Amino acid sequence: MIKNILEKFFLLFTNPKIFLYKTIIRLNKLFLNQITINGRLYYTYKGYFYPEYLNKGNAVSFIKIEALKYCHGRGIDVGAGQWPLKSAFPVRDEKDVNAYKLNIFKDNSLDYVFSSHCIEHLERWRDALSLWIRKLRQGGILFIYAPHKSMLLWRPLAPWVGMQHKWIPESEILESFISSCGCKIIFSSKEADIYWSFHIIAEKVK
C-alpha cells in the first residue's frame, strides 16, 4: 500500500500529464457497470448500453464481407493483430514493419490497403495515412474501418481503452484528408453499424 502511494507521488512529480490521464481513467471506471437483459450481458457507461461483444475484439469480422468486395489482389492489413483480413499481408506493430514503416513495399505497388480499428491508435495518423496511400497503385483501394464517435467506451481515457486510443476518428475529418492525398471517396458509411463503427472506401486517382 505504501509502495503504491509512493509510486503515485513519484509519477505525479516526474510525469504529471500521465498522472492526470491515469486519474481520469480511474474516475471513468466508476461509471462502468454490467447488466443482464434477457440473458444477455451489457455494459452501461454514462447512460448508454453497449453489448458484451464489443469488448471481445475481432472487429474485422463485422466488416470483412464488405471489405472483400473491394480488396482484391496484392494488399496489406495495417494493424491486423490476431485477425488479419483474408489474403492480406498482416502489418502489425513490429520494429521493421508497422503503420509508419512500410519499406518492404514499393511505392505505387499495392492493390489495396485495409485497416480495421488501427487509425485511432496512431498519434501521427496523417503521416500513416499518407504513407499507406503512397504505397497504393493508381486505382488502388483504401479501406478504413474505425470506431464511431458515439461509442463512448472507445474514446481516449475511457475504461476499455485507457491511453491506447489517441484520438476520436470522424468520417468528415478522414474523408477530407484522404481526398487531399489524391484519392476519391467511393463510399463513407458515416453512421455506426452493429459494431459501433464506420467505414470509408477510397480509390487512389493521382
DONUVEX-538264 format. One record per residue: residue number from 1; x, y, z of N, C-alpha, C in turn. Coordinates in Angstrom, 1 decimal, always signed. Last residue first. Layout:
R     k      nc1      nc2      nc3     cac1     cac2     cac3      cc1      cc2      cc3
R   NUM        X        Y        Z        X        Y        Z        X        Y        Z
...
This chain:
R     k      nc1      nc2      nc3     cac1     cac2     cac3      cc1      cc2      cc3
R   206     -4.6     +9.8    -58.2     -3.4    +10.6    -58.6     -2.2     +9.9    -58.2
R   205     -6.5     +8.1    -57.2     -6.7     +8.6    -58.6     -5.5     +9.4    -59.1
R   204     -7.4     +5.5    -55.1     -6.3     +6.5    -55.5     -6.4     +6.9    -56.9
R   203    -10.5     +5.4    -53.6     -9.7     +5.0    -54.7     -8.6     +6.0    -55.0
R   202    -12.0     +4.4    -50.4    -11.5     +5.4    -51.4    -10.6     +4.8    -52.4
R   201    -14.3     +4.0    -48.0    -13.7     +3.4    -49.1    -13.3     +4.5    -50.1
R   200    -14.8     +3.8    -44.5    -14.6     +4.7    -45.6    -13.9     +3.9    -46.7
R   199    -17.1     +2.9    -41.9    -16.0     +2.7    -42.8    -16.0     +3.6    -43.9
R   198    -17.7     +2.8    -38.3    -18.0     +3.2    -39.6    -16.9     +2.9    -40.6
R   197    -19.1     +1.1    -35.4    -18.0     +1.6    -36.2    -18.5     +2.1    -37.5
R   196    -20.7     -0.5    -33.7    -20.4     +0.9    -33.3    -19.2     +1.4    -34.1
R   195    -21.3     -2.8    -34.9    -20.1     -2.9    -34.1    -19.7     -1.4    -33.7
R   194    -23.5     -2.2    -36.4    -23.7     -3.0    -35.1    -22.5     -3.2    -34.3
R   193    -22.4     +1.1    -37.3    -23.0     -0.2    -37.6    -23.2     -0.9    -36.3
R   192    -23.0     +4.7    -37.3    -22.5     +3.5    -36.7    -23.2     +2.2    -37.1
R   191    -22.7     +6.6    -40.4    -23.4     +6.2    -39.2    -22.8     +4.9    -38.6
R   190    -20.5     +6.7    -42.5    -20.8     +7.8    -41.5    -21.5     +7.3    -40.2
R   189    -19.7     +5.4    -44.7    -20.9     +5.0    -44.1    -21.4     +6.0    -43.0
R   188    -18.7     +6.4    -47.8    -18.5     +6.6    -46.4    -19.8     +6.3    -45.7
R   187    -17.2     +5.6    -51.0    -18.3     +5.4    -50.0    -17.8     +5.8    -48.6
R   186    -15.2     +6.8    -52.5    -16.2     +5.9    -53.1    -17.4     +5.8    -52.3
R   185    -13.3     +9.6    -52.7    -14.1     +8.8    -51.8    -15.2     +8.1    -52.6
R   184    -10.2     +9.5    -54.3    -11.6     +9.8    -54.5    -12.4     +9.0    -53.5
R   183     -7.0    +10.9    -53.5     -7.9     +9.8    -53.5     -9.4    +10.3    -53.7
R   182     -4.9    +12.7    -52.9     -5.1    +12.2    -54.2     -6.0    +11.0    -54.3
R   181     -5.0    +13.7    -50.4     -3.9    +12.9    -50.7     -4.0    +12.2    -52.1
R   180     -7.4    +14.9    -49.9     -6.2    +15.8    -50.1     -5.0    +15.0    -50.5
R   179     -9.0    +12.7    -49.3     -9.2    +13.4    -50.6     -8.0    +14.3    -50.9
R   178     -8.0    +12.2    -46.7     -7.8    +11.2    -47.7     -8.0    +11.8    -49.1
R   177     -9.0    +14.5    -45.4     -7.6    +14.3    -45.5     -7.3    +13.3    -46.6
R   176    -11.8    +14.3    -45.7    -11.1    +15.5    -46.1     -9.6    +15.2    -46.3
R   175    -12.3    +11.8    -44.4    -12.6    +12.0    -45.9    -11.8    +13.2    -46.4
R   174    -11.6    +12.3    -41.8    -10.8    +11.4    -42.6    -11.0    +11.6    -44.1
R   173    -13.5    +14.2    -41.1    -12.1    +14.6    -41.0    -11.3    +13.6    -41.8
R   172    -15.9    +12.8    -41.5    -15.6    +14.0    -42.2    -14.1    +14.4    -42.2
R   171    -15.7    +10.6    -39.7    -15.7    +10.4    -41.1    -15.4    +11.6    -41.9
R   170    -13.4    +10.7    -37.1    -14.6    +11.1    -37.6    -14.6    +11.0    -39.1
R   169    -11.7     +9.2    -34.3    -11.8     +9.4    -35.7    -13.2     +9.8    -36.1
R   168    -10.3    +10.6    -31.6    -11.6    +10.1    -32.0    -11.8    +10.3    -33.5
R   167     -7.1     +9.4    -30.3     -8.0    +10.4    -30.8     -9.3     +9.8    -31.2
R   166     -5.7     +7.3    -29.2     -5.1     +8.6    -29.2     -6.0     +9.7    -29.6
R   165     -6.1     +4.5    -27.2     -6.7     +5.3    -28.3     -6.2     +6.7    -28.1
R   164     -4.6     +3.8    -24.9     -4.3     +3.2    -26.2     -4.9     +3.9    -27.4
R   163     -5.2     +4.7    -22.4     -4.4     +5.6    -23.2     -4.0     +5.0    -24.6
R   162     -8.3     +3.1    -22.2     -7.3     +3.9    -21.5     -6.5     +4.8    -22.4
R   161    -10.2     +1.3    -23.1     -9.0     +1.6    -23.9     -7.9     +2.4    -23.2
R   160    -12.3     +1.0    -21.3    -11.9     -0.1    -22.1    -10.5     +0.1    -22.8
R   159    -12.7     +3.6    -20.0    -12.3     +2.4    -19.3    -11.7     +1.2    -20.1
R   158    -11.2     +6.3    -21.8    -12.3     +5.6    -21.4    -11.9     +4.2    -20.8
R   157     -9.0     +7.6    -22.9     -9.1     +7.6    -21.5    -10.4     +7.0    -20.9
R   156    -10.6     +8.1    -26.1     -9.4     +8.2    -25.3     -9.7     +8.4    -23.8
R   155    -13.5     +5.9    -26.5    -12.8     +7.2    -26.6    -11.6     +7.2    -25.7
R   154    -14.8     +3.6    -26.3    -13.6     +3.5    -27.1    -12.9     +4.9    -27.2
R   153    -17.1     +4.1    -24.9    -16.1     +3.3    -24.2    -14.8     +3.1    -25.0
R   152    -18.7     +5.6    -26.6    -18.0     +6.3    -25.5    -16.9     +5.4    -24.9
R   151    -19.4     +5.8    -29.7    -19.1     +4.7    -28.8    -18.1     +5.3    -27.7
R   150    -19.8     +7.9    -31.5    -20.8     +7.7    -30.5    -20.5     +6.6    -29.5
R   149    -17.7     +7.8    -33.3    -17.6     +8.7    -32.2    -18.7     +8.5    -31.1
R   148    -16.9     +4.4    -34.2    -17.7     +5.6    -34.4    -17.6     +6.5    -33.1
R   147    -13.7     +3.1    -35.1    -14.7     +3.3    -34.1    -15.6     +4.5    -34.4
R   146    -13.2     +2.1    -38.6    -12.8     +2.8    -37.3    -14.0     +2.9    -36.4
R   145    -11.7     +1.1    -41.5    -12.8     +0.7    -40.6    -12.4     +1.3    -39.2
R   144    -10.9     +1.9    -44.8    -10.7     +2.2    -43.4    -11.9     +1.8    -42.6
R   143     -9.3     +1.1    -47.6    -10.5     +0.7    -46.9    -10.2     +0.9    -45.4
R   142     -8.3     +2.1    -50.8     -8.0     +2.3    -49.3     -9.3     +2.0    -48.6
R   141     -7.2     +0.6    -53.8     -8.3     +0.9    -52.8     -7.8     +1.1    -51.4
R   140     -5.8     +1.9    -56.9     -5.8     +1.0    -55.7     -6.9     +1.5    -54.7
R   139     -5.6     +3.7    -58.9     -6.7     +2.8    -58.9     -6.8     +1.9    -57.8
R   138     -2.1     +3.5    -58.7     -3.3     +4.3    -59.2     -4.4     +3.4    -59.4
R   137     -1.1     +1.7    -55.8     -1.0     +2.0    -57.2     -2.2     +2.9    -57.6
R   136     -0.1     +2.6    -52.5     -1.1     +2.2    -53.4     -0.8     +2.5    -54.9
R   135     +1.8     +3.9    -51.0     +2.1     +2.6    -51.4     +1.0     +2.0    -52.4
R   134     +0.5     +6.3    -50.4     +1.7     +6.3    -51.3     +2.0     +4.9    -51.8
R   133     -1.3     +5.5    -48.6     -1.8     +5.9    -49.9     -0.7     +5.9    -50.9
R   132     +0.3     +5.0    -46.4     -0.5     +4.0    -46.9     -0.9     +4.3    -48.3
R   131     +1.4     +7.6    -46.0     +2.3     +6.5    -46.3     +1.5     +5.4    -47.0
R   130     -0.9     +9.0    -45.2     -0.1     +9.5    -46.4     +0.8     +8.4    -46.9
R   129     -1.5     +7.6    -42.8     -2.4     +7.6    -44.0     -1.7     +8.0    -45.3
R   128     +0.7     +8.4    -41.2     +0.5     +7.0    -41.5     -0.4     +6.9    -42.8
R   127     +0.5    +11.1    -41.0     +1.7    +10.6    -41.6     +1.4     +9.1    -42.0
R   126     -2.0    +11.2    -39.7     -1.9    +11.8    -41.0     -0.6    +11.3    -41.7
R   125     -1.5    +10.0    -37.2     -2.4     +9.3    -38.2     -2.3     +9.9    -39.6
R   124     +0.2    +10.0    -34.9     +0.6    +10.7    -36.2     -0.2    +10.0    -37.3
R   123     -1.0     +8.4    -33.1     -0.9     +9.9    -32.8     -0.6    +10.6    -34.1
R   122     -3.1     +5.7    -33.5     -2.0     +6.4    -34.1     -2.0     +7.9    -33.8
R   121     -5.4     +4.4    -32.9     -4.2     +4.1    -32.0     -3.0     +5.0    -32.4
R   120     -7.2     +4.8    -34.8     -7.4     +5.5    -33.5     -6.3     +5.4    -32.6
R   119     -6.4     +3.1    -36.8     -6.2     +4.5    -37.0     -6.3     +5.3    -35.7
R   118     -7.4     +0.6    -36.2     -6.0     +0.8    -36.0     -5.7     +2.3    -36.0
R   117     -9.8     -0.7    -37.1     -9.6     -0.3    -35.7     -8.1     -0.2    -35.4
R   116     -8.4     -2.0    -40.0     -9.6     -2.1    -39.1     -9.2     -1.7    -37.7
R   115     -7.5     -1.4    -43.2     -7.1     -1.2    -41.8     -8.4     -1.1    -41.0
R   114     -6.0     -2.1    -46.4     -7.1     -2.3    -45.5     -6.6     -2.1    -44.1
R   113     -5.1     -1.2    -49.5     -4.6     -1.1    -48.1     -5.9     -1.2    -47.2
R   112     -4.4     -2.7    -52.7     -5.3     -2.2    -51.6     -4.6     -2.1    -50.3
R   111     -2.4     -3.1    -54.5     -3.8     -3.1    -55.0     -4.8     -2.5    -53.9
R   110     +0.7     -1.5    -54.4     -0.3     -2.3    -53.7     -1.7     -2.1    -54.4
R   109     +2.6     +0.3    -55.5     +2.6     -1.1    -55.9     +1.5     -2.0    -55.4
R   108     +3.5     +2.9    -55.0     +2.6     +2.7    -56.1     +2.5     +1.2    -56.5
R   107     +6.6     +2.0    -53.5     +5.5     +3.0    -53.7     +4.7     +2.6    -55.0
R   106     +7.1     -1.4    -52.3     +7.4     -0.2    -53.2     +6.3     +0.7    -53.3
R   105     +7.5     -2.6    -49.0     +6.6     -2.4    -50.2     +7.0     -1.2    -51.0
R   104     +9.2     -2.4    -47.0     +9.3     -3.6    -47.7     +8.4     -3.6    -48.9
R   103     +8.7     +0.0    -45.6     +9.7     +0.0    -46.6     +9.8     -1.3    -47.4
R   102     +6.8     +1.1    -43.9     +6.4     +0.0    -44.9     +7.4     -0.1    -46.0
R   101     +6.0     +2.4    -41.0     +7.2     +1.9    -41.7     +6.8     +0.8    -42.6
R   100     +3.8     +3.0    -39.6     +4.6     +4.1    -40.0     +5.8     +3.7    -40.9
R    99     +2.7     +0.6    -38.9     +1.8     +1.5    -39.6     +2.6     +2.7    -40.1
R    98     +5.5     -1.6    -39.7     +4.4     -1.1    -38.8     +3.6     -0.1    -39.6
R    97     +8.4     -3.3    -39.6     +7.2     -3.2    -40.4     +6.1     -2.8    -39.5
R    96    +10.4     -3.4    -37.7    +10.8     -3.1    -39.1     +9.6     -2.8    -40.0
R    95     +9.1     -3.8    -35.2    +10.2     -2.8    -35.3    +10.4     -2.4    -36.8
R    94     +5.5     -3.9    -35.3     +6.8     -4.5    -35.2     +7.9     -3.5    -35.5
R    93     +2.5     -4.2    -35.2     +3.3     -3.2    -34.6     +4.7     -3.8    -34.3
R    92     +1.7     -5.6    -38.5     +1.5     -5.4    -37.0     +2.4     -4.4    -36.5
R    91     +0.2     -6.4    -41.3     +1.1     -5.4    -40.8     +0.8     -5.2    -39.4
R    90     -0.3     -9.2    -43.2     -0.6     -8.6    -41.9     +0.5     -7.7    -41.5
R    89     -1.5     -9.2    -46.5     -0.3     -9.3    -45.7     -0.5     -8.6    -44.4
R    88     -4.7    -10.8    -47.1     -3.8     -9.6    -46.9     -2.6     -9.9    -46.2
R    87     -6.2    -13.1    -47.1     -5.3    -12.9    -48.2     -4.4    -11.6    -48.1
R    86     -8.5    -11.7    -44.9     -8.2    -12.9    -45.7     -7.3    -12.4    -46.9
R    85     -7.3     -9.6    -42.4     -8.2     -9.8    -43.5     -7.7    -10.9    -44.4
R    84     -6.2    -11.0    -39.2     -6.0    -10.3    -40.5     -7.0    -10.6    -41.5
R    83     -6.4    -11.1    -36.1     -7.4    -11.4    -37.1     -7.2    -10.6    -38.4
R    82     -4.6    -10.2    -34.3     -4.8    -11.7    -34.4     -5.7    -12.1    -35.5
R    81     -3.3     -7.4    -36.1     -3.5     -8.1    -34.8     -3.7     -9.6    -35.0
R    80     -3.3     -5.5    -38.2     -4.0     -6.8    -38.3     -4.3     -7.5    -37.0
R    79     -2.4     -3.0    -38.9     -3.0     -3.2    -37.6     -3.7     -4.5    -37.5
R    78     -3.2     -3.2    -42.2     -2.5     -2.5    -41.3     -3.1     -2.5    -39.9
R    77     -3.0     -5.5    -44.5     -3.9     -5.2    -43.5     -3.1     -4.5    -42.4
R    76     -2.4     -5.2    -48.1     -2.0     -5.3    -46.7     -3.1     -4.9    -45.7
R    75     -2.3     -6.9    -51.3     -2.6     -5.8    -50.4     -2.2     -6.1    -48.9
R    74     -3.0     -7.9    -54.5     -1.9     -7.8    -53.5     -2.2     -6.6    -52.6
R    73     -6.4     -8.8    -55.0     -5.0     -8.7    -55.5     -4.0     -8.7    -54.3
R    72     -9.0     -6.7    -53.5     -8.5     -7.8    -54.3     -7.1     -7.7    -54.7
R    71    -11.3     -5.3    -51.8     -9.9     -5.6    -51.5     -9.5     -6.9    -52.2
R    70    -14.0     -5.2    -52.3    -13.1     -4.1    -52.8    -11.6     -4.5    -52.7
R    69    -15.2     -7.2    -51.0    -15.8     -6.8    -52.3    -14.8     -5.8    -53.0
R    68    -14.0     -7.4    -48.6    -13.6     -8.3    -49.6    -14.2     -8.1    -51.0
R    67    -15.5     -5.6    -47.1    -14.2     -5.3    -47.4    -13.7     -6.1    -48.6
R    66    -18.0     -6.9    -46.6    -17.9     -5.7    -47.4    -16.5     -5.4    -47.9
R    65    -17.0     -9.0    -45.0    -17.7     -9.3    -46.3    -17.7     -8.1    -47.2
R    64    -15.7     -7.7    -42.9    -14.9     -8.4    -43.9    -15.7     -8.7    -45.1
R    63    -16.9     -6.5    -40.8    -16.8     -5.7    -42.0    -16.1     -6.5    -43.1
R    62    -16.8     -8.0    -38.5    -18.1     -7.3    -38.8    -18.0     -6.5    -40.1
R    61    -14.3     -9.0    -38.3    -15.4    -10.0    -38.6    -16.7     -9.3    -39.0
R    60    -12.7     -7.0    -37.4    -12.7     -7.3    -38.9    -13.9     -8.2    -39.2
R    59    -12.8     -7.0    -34.7    -13.6     -6.0    -35.4    -13.8     -6.4    -36.9
R    58    -11.7     -8.6    -32.6    -12.1     -9.2    -33.9    -13.1     -8.3    -34.6
R    57    -13.0     -7.9    -29.2    -12.0     -7.8    -30.3    -12.6     -8.3    -31.6
R    56    -14.8     -7.8    -27.2    -14.2     -9.1    -27.5    -13.2     -9.1    -28.6
R    55    -16.5     -5.8    -26.6    -15.3     -5.9    -25.8    -14.6     -7.2    -26.1
R    54    -18.8     -6.1    -28.0    -18.0     -5.0    -28.4    -16.6     -5.0    -27.6
R    53    -20.3     -8.1    -26.8    -19.4     -8.5    -27.9    -18.5     -7.4    -28.4
R    52    -22.0     -6.9    -24.9    -20.8     -7.5    -24.5    -19.8     -7.8    -25.7
R    51    -23.5     -3.8    -25.9    -23.5     -5.2    -25.8    -22.1     -5.8    -25.6
R    50    -24.1     -0.9    -24.0    -23.3     -1.5    -25.0    -23.3     -3.0    -24.9
R    49    -26.0     +1.9    -23.2    -25.9     +0.5    -23.1    -25.1     +0.0    -24.3
R    48    -25.4     +5.0    -21.3    -25.5     +4.3    -22.6    -25.3     +2.8    -22.3
R    47    -24.9     +6.4    -19.0    -26.2     +6.4    -19.5    -26.5     +5.6    -20.8
R    46    -22.2     +5.9    -18.5    -22.6     +7.2    -18.6    -24.0     +7.3    -19.4
R    45    -22.5     +2.6    -19.4    -21.5     +3.7    -19.2    -22.1     +5.0    -19.5
R    44    -23.0     -0.8    -19.1    -23.6     +0.5    -19.0    -22.5     +1.5    -18.7
R    43    -22.9     -3.7    -21.1    -22.1     -2.7    -20.2    -22.9     -1.4    -20.3
R    42    -24.7     -6.8    -20.9    -24.5     -5.5    -21.5    -23.6     -4.7    -20.5
R    41    -25.5    -10.1    -21.6    -24.7     -9.2    -20.9    -24.5     -7.9    -21.6
R    40    -28.7    -11.7    -21.7    -27.5    -11.2    -22.4    -26.8    -10.1    -21.6
R    39    -31.0    -12.5    -20.4    -29.9    -13.4    -20.5    -28.7    -12.9    -21.2
R    38    -32.5    -10.1    -20.5    -33.0    -11.3    -21.2    -31.8    -12.3    -21.5
R    37    -29.7     -8.4    -19.5    -31.1     -8.2    -20.0    -31.5     -9.4    -20.9
R    36    -27.5     -7.6    -17.0    -28.0     -8.7    -17.8    -29.5     -8.4    -18.2
R    35    -24.9     -5.2    -16.7    -26.3     -5.6    -16.5    -26.7     -6.7    -17.5
R    34    -22.1     -3.5    -15.3    -22.6     -4.6    -16.1    -24.1     -4.9    -15.7
R    33    -20.5     -0.2    -15.6    -21.2     -1.3    -14.9    -21.7     -2.4    -15.8
R    32    -18.6     +2.6    -15.2    -18.8     +1.4    -15.9    -19.4     +0.3    -15.1
R    31    -18.0     +4.8    -13.7    -19.2     +4.9    -14.4    -19.6     +3.6    -15.2
R    30    -15.5     +4.3    -12.7    -16.6     +4.3    -11.7    -18.0     +4.4    -12.4
R    29    -13.8     +4.7    -14.7    -14.2     +3.3    -14.4    -15.3     +3.2    -13.4
R    28    -13.2     +7.4    -14.6    -14.2     +6.9    -15.6    -14.6     +5.5    -15.4
R    27    -11.3     +7.4    -12.6    -12.6     +8.0    -12.4    -13.6     +7.5    -13.4
R    26     -9.2     +6.1    -14.0     -9.7     +5.5    -12.8    -11.1     +6.1    -12.4
R    25     -8.8     +8.0    -16.0     -9.2     +6.7    -16.4     -9.8     +6.0    -15.2
R    24     -7.9    +10.2    -14.5     -9.2    +10.3    -15.3     -9.7     +8.9    -15.7
R    23     -5.5     +9.2    -13.6     -6.5     +9.5    -12.7     -7.9     +9.6    -13.4
R    22     -4.1     +8.9    -16.0     -4.4     +7.7    -15.2     -5.5     +8.0    -14.2
R    21     -3.8    +11.6    -16.7     -4.5    +10.7    -17.6     -5.0     +9.4    -16.8
R    20     -2.3    +12.6    -14.5     -3.6    +13.1    -14.8     -4.4    +12.1    -15.6
R    19     +0.1    +11.1    -15.0     -0.6    +11.0    -13.7     -2.1    +11.5    -13.9
R    18     +0.8    +12.2    -17.4     +0.4    +10.7    -17.4     -0.3    +10.5    -16.1
R    17     +1.4    +14.8    -16.5     +0.4    +14.5    -17.6     -0.1    +13.1    -17.6
R    16     +3.5    +14.6    -14.6     +2.1    +15.0    -14.2     +1.0    +14.7    -15.3
R    15     +6.0    +12.9    -14.1     +5.2    +13.0    -15.3     +3.7    +13.3    -15.0
R    14     +7.1    +13.4    -11.6     +8.0    +13.2    -12.8     +7.3    +13.3    -14.1
R    13     +5.1    +13.9     -9.8     +6.1    +14.9     -9.9     +7.0    +14.7    -11.1
R    12     +3.4    +11.6    -10.1     +2.8    +13.0    -10.1     +3.9    +14.0    -10.4
R    11     +5.1     +9.5     -9.8     +4.6     +9.7    -11.1     +4.0    +11.2    -11.2
R    10     +5.5     +9.7     -7.0     +6.7     +9.8     -7.9     +6.2    +10.2     -9.4
R     9     +3.0     +9.3     -6.1     +3.6    +10.6     -5.9     +4.8    +10.8     -6.8
R     8     +2.7     +6.6     -6.9     +1.8     +7.6     -7.5     +2.4     +9.0     -7.3
R     7     +4.7     +5.4     -5.4     +4.8     +5.3     -6.9     +3.9     +6.4     -7.5
R     6     +3.7     +5.8     -2.8     +4.9     +6.4     -3.2     +5.1     +6.4     -4.7
R     5     +1.4     +4.1     -3.0     +1.2     +5.6     -2.8     +2.5     +6.3     -3.2
R     4     +2.6     +1.6     -3.2     +1.7     +2.1     -4.3     +1.5     +3.6     -4.2
R     3     +4.0     +1.4     -0.8     +4.7     +1.4     -2.1     +3.9     +2.0     -3.2
R     2     +1.9     +1.3     +0.9     +2.8     +2.5     +1.0     +3.5     +2.6     -0.3
R     1     +0.8     -1.2     +0.0     +0.0     +0.0     +0.0     +0.9     +1.3     +0.0
